[in-house]
Amino acid sequence: MLFLQGTKDELAAWNLIEEVCDSLKRATLIKIDGANHSFKAGKKDIIPILAAETNSWIRKKIKK
């Protein structure tokens, strides 16, 4: 399971997301600094970050 999570998500406190992911042995949590629930982080374009992190995670899983 891949979790992409913004650090400023108003609907999910970071400490709770970490706790849930830590309890799931197959979970990977990727922190997106400054992003909110809609992955907005000011004028910063988050989509390339989301795509790169997802691509990297998938590649690691395929190699296993």
C-alpha positions in Angstrom: 0.0 0.0 0.0 1.3 3.4 -0.9 0.2 6.5 1.0 1.0 9.9 -0.4 0.3 12.4 2.3 0.6 16.1 2.5 2.0 17.5 5.8 -0.7 20.2 5.9 -3.7 18.0 5.2 -6.6 19.5 7.2 -8.5 16.2 7.2 -5.7 13.9 8.4 -3.3 14.8 11.2 0.3 13.8 10.3 0.8 11.9 13.6 -2.3 9.8 13.0 -1.3 8.9 9.4 2.1 7.8 10.6 0.5 5.7 13.4 -1.8 4.0 10.9 1.0 3.3 8.4 3.3 2.0 11.1 0.6 -0.5 12.0 0.4 -1.8 8.5 3.4 -3.9 7.7 3.1 -3.5 3.9 2.4 0.2 3.9 4.8 2.9 2.6 4.2 6.5 3.6 5.5 9.3 1.4 5.6 12.7 3.0 4.7 15.6 0.7 6.0 18.7 2.5 3.6 21.6 2.6 0.8 20.0 0.7 -2.8 20.0 1.9 -5.6 17.5 1.3 -5.8 18.5 -2.4 -2.0 18.3 -2.8 -1.9 22.1 -3.1 1.3 23.7 -1.7 1.1 27.4 -2.7 2.3 27.8 -6.2 4.4 24.7 -6.2 3.4 22.0 -8.7 3.1 18.8 -6.7 2.0 16.5 -9.5 5.5 15.8 -10.7 6.5 14.9 -7.2 3.5 12.6 -6.8 4.3 10.9 -10.1 8.0 10.5 -9.4 7.3 9.0 -5.9 4.7 6.6 -7.3 6.9 5.6 -10.1 9.8 4.9 -7.7 7.6 2.9 -5.4 6.2 0.8 -8.2 9.7 0.1 -9.6 10.9 -1.1 -6.2 7.9 -3.4 -5.9 8.4 -4.9 -9.4 12.1 -5.7 -8.6 11.1 -7.7 -5.5 
